[in-house]
């Protein structure tokens, strides 16, 4: 049965990020970013996949647990929590990602101690909160699956069905690794991005979001994260992890586009710029509807 953590009404900024991916340098950098922005860890949410591709699965798990931030169970946490045979990432069988994942998953599985795996197994499947009269559902991938890839180009009908399943005005997720914000009528889909791997845009930066109540609605800001990517790559090479992913930390380009739809594949190497979106409060939308009538 799905487990949901309810944070109640929030009227201060939240910092939201996904995919630490065993990247200790990026994980330390995002926690430092929260401190710099004066956002306490009780208002920080991770959309899961704490341990994955990179070189420090145990250390990443340790510092995230010690910080006390909110963490949603990703497919990796689900797999490590039950000692599964693979990461459950949803890669097509036999694809490059599927084959490479066997190497990093085995390394992470051997590295994580029993306490970390128990913590992962007990994580909630979703976190919800209320802000500006809106209900926001934070999950790893979608409301009905923890390994479904949803991109900006994914059909609106798919997103609408997931919003219906969540019973929410907005879904915030990670998993696919590419940040975007998309209004869907009166509702919204927001991918906060991940911090452990670049967004295939040709830069080593990674991405997180700050979600802030604002006059008239909620402000969603996509922010880049600069960190010691060369140090993270060295840690991967120290442990003989896939060079394809170690190189990606520096080039900002994915080794392959197996999981990407055509539109996102065509955008490889196109630099993402920081951006923001003001999502109107429910009351503002109601007033606008009355005025239009």
N, C-alpha and C positions, 0 to 999 in steps of 0.2 A: 504494500500500500504506500502511495506517495506521501512523503513527509514534507510539510510546509512550515516555515518559520515566519511568523507575523511580527513585523516591527512596529506596527501601529502608524499613527500620524507623524510625519516628519516635516518640519518647517525650516530646516537648515540644509546646507549643501551635503551631498553624498559624493564620494569618489568610488567609481565602479571600474573594475578591470577584469580581464580574463586571462587564462593561459600563462601562469608563471612558467610552466613547462620545465621545471628543474633548473631554470636559469637564475642562479643566485644573484648575479650582478643586477639583473633587471628587477628581481624581487626586492632587493635592498633599495634600489632606486625608486620604486613605486611607493614603498613605505616612507622613504625620505620625502617624496613629493607630497604625500598626505600631511606630513609634519609641516612642510614649508607652506602649504595652503591652509594651515590651521584647521584641518579636518581630523577630528579624533578618530581613532581606529574603530570605535563603536559605530561610526558612520562610513565605514569602508566595506564594500561588498566585492568579493571575488566570484566570478561565474564558473570557477572550477578548472580542472586539469592543472593542479598544483605541480604534479610530477609527470614529466613526459620526456621530450626530446633531449634535453641538455644534461649537464654533467653533475648536478648537485641535488638529486631528489630528496635526500634526507634533510639536508641543510635548509632547503626551501620549505619543506613541511614543518621543520622545527621553528623557523622564524615566523611563519604565518600563524602557526598555532600559538606561539608565545605572544604575538601581537594582539590576538583576540578579535581579529576582524571576522565578519560574516563570510562564510564560504558555502557555495552551492555545490552539491555533488555532481561532478562531471562524469563522463564515461570512463575516464582514467581512474578516478576515485572509486567508482563502482567496481571496476576490474581488480584494482589492488585490494579493495576491501574484502573481496571474496576469493582472492588468489586465483583469478581466472587465467586462462591460457594465453589470452591476448588482450590488447588495450580496448577493444570494443569501439574503435574510433569511427567505424562506418566506412572504411576504405573498401573499394571494390577488391574482391579477392584476386590476387595475382598482380595487382597494380604496383607501381614503384613504391608508393606510400605504404602499402600493405607489407611489402617485403622489407623495407627499411624499418618499419615499426617493430618488427620482431626483434631487432637488435637493441633499440633503445628501451623497449619494454622489458626485456630480460634483464638488462643492466639495472633499471629502476626497481624492478621487482626484487632483485638480489640486494639492493642498497637500502630499501625501506625496512625499518624495524617494526616489530609487532604493534607497538603503541601508535605509530603513524598509520598503519593499515586499519587499526580499530577506529581511530579518529575519522578516517576517510569513510569507513562503512557507516558511521553514525551521522554523517552530514545530511542536511535537509536537501530535498530534491528541488526546492524553490524557496525564495524569500519574497514576501510581499510587503508593500507599504502603501500608505495613502499620502498624497501630496497634491495640493491645489484642487481638492475635490476629485482627484483621480485615483484609481486603483492601479498600481504598477506591480507586475509579476516578473520577478528576476529568476531566470533559469539558465541552464547550461546551453541547451540547443533550442528545444521547443517545449511546449506544455505537454506534449504526448510522447516525446522521444528525447533521449539524452545524447543521440548521435546523428540527428538529422541536420544536414547542412542547409542553411537558409542564407541566401545572398540578396543583394539589392535587386537583382534580376529575377529572383524567384517569384512565381506568380502571386499576385495579390490575394487570390482565392485561398492559397495555401496559408498565407499569414493570417487572413481573416478567420479561417477555421481554427487555427491555433489560439488566436485571441478568444474566440468563443469557448474553446476548451478550457482556457485559463480563467475565464470569467473576469477578464481584466480590461482596462482601457488601454494599457500598453504592456508590451513584452520587452524586457531587456535581456540580452543573451550574449554569448561569446561563440565558442566552438569553431565557426567557420574562419576566424582569424582576420576578417576584413571589416573595418568599422564603417557603419553607415546609419543614417537616420531617415526613416520613411513614414510620413503621415499616410494613414489609410482611412480616409473620411474623417470621422471624429476620433479615430484611434491612432495608435502609433507603434512602429517597430523600431527598436534601437539596438544595434550591435555595438557594444562598447569597445570592441577590439581586444587584442591580447598583448601582453607585455613581453612574453618570452621568445617570440619570433617576429620578424618584420612582416609588413603587410603586402609583400610582393610588389612594392612600388619603387624599388631601386634605391632605397635609402635604408640605413640600419636602424632608424628610429622605430619604436613600437608605439602602441596607442592605448589610451585609457579615456575615461569620460568623467566629467563633473556634472552632476545633475542638481540643479538649484531652483528652489521656488522663487518665482519672480513676479512682479506686478503683472497680473493678467494671465499667468500660466506657469509653465515649467520650462526652464532653460536647459537644453542639452548641449554640452560643449565637448567636442572631440579634441583631445590634447595629445601631442607627441611626447614620448619619453626618450630622453637621451641617457645612455648608460654605457658602461664599459663592455661593449660587445666583443672587443678583441679578447678581453679576459675570459668572457664566457666561452668563446670559441676555443681558447687554449684548454679550458677545462674539459671540453668535449673531446678534443684530440688526445688529452692525457689519458682518457678512458676508452680510446679507440671506438668512439661513437661515430655514426655515419658522417663522413666528410661532407656529403651533400647538404646536411643541415648546419654543420659548423661553418661552411663557406657562406651559407645564406645569411648568417648573422652579420657578416660584413658587407656583402653585396646588396642585401635587401631584396634579392630575387629568389623565388622558390625554384628548386631544382626541376620541378615538374608542375603541371597544372591539372593533374588527374582529377581533383575534386571540383574543379571550377567549371561553371557554365561558360558558354561562348563569350558573353559580354565581359565577364570578369577576366577570362583568359586574354582577351584583346586589350585589356587595360594594364597588363603586366608592364612594370617599369615606369608607369605614369605616376609621378610623385603626388602623394596625397597632401593636401593642405589642411591645416586646422580649420574647423568650422563650427558653427553653432546653429541651433534651431530653437525657436520659441514656440512651444506647444500651448495653445490657448487653454485656459482653465475651463472646466465644464460650464461654469456660470457664464463666462464670456461667450462661449459658443451658443448657449441658449439665448442670450440677449441678441446675438447677431442674427439668429434664426427668426426671432420675433420681429426685429427691425426689417428683415428682408420681406416678411409677410406684409 
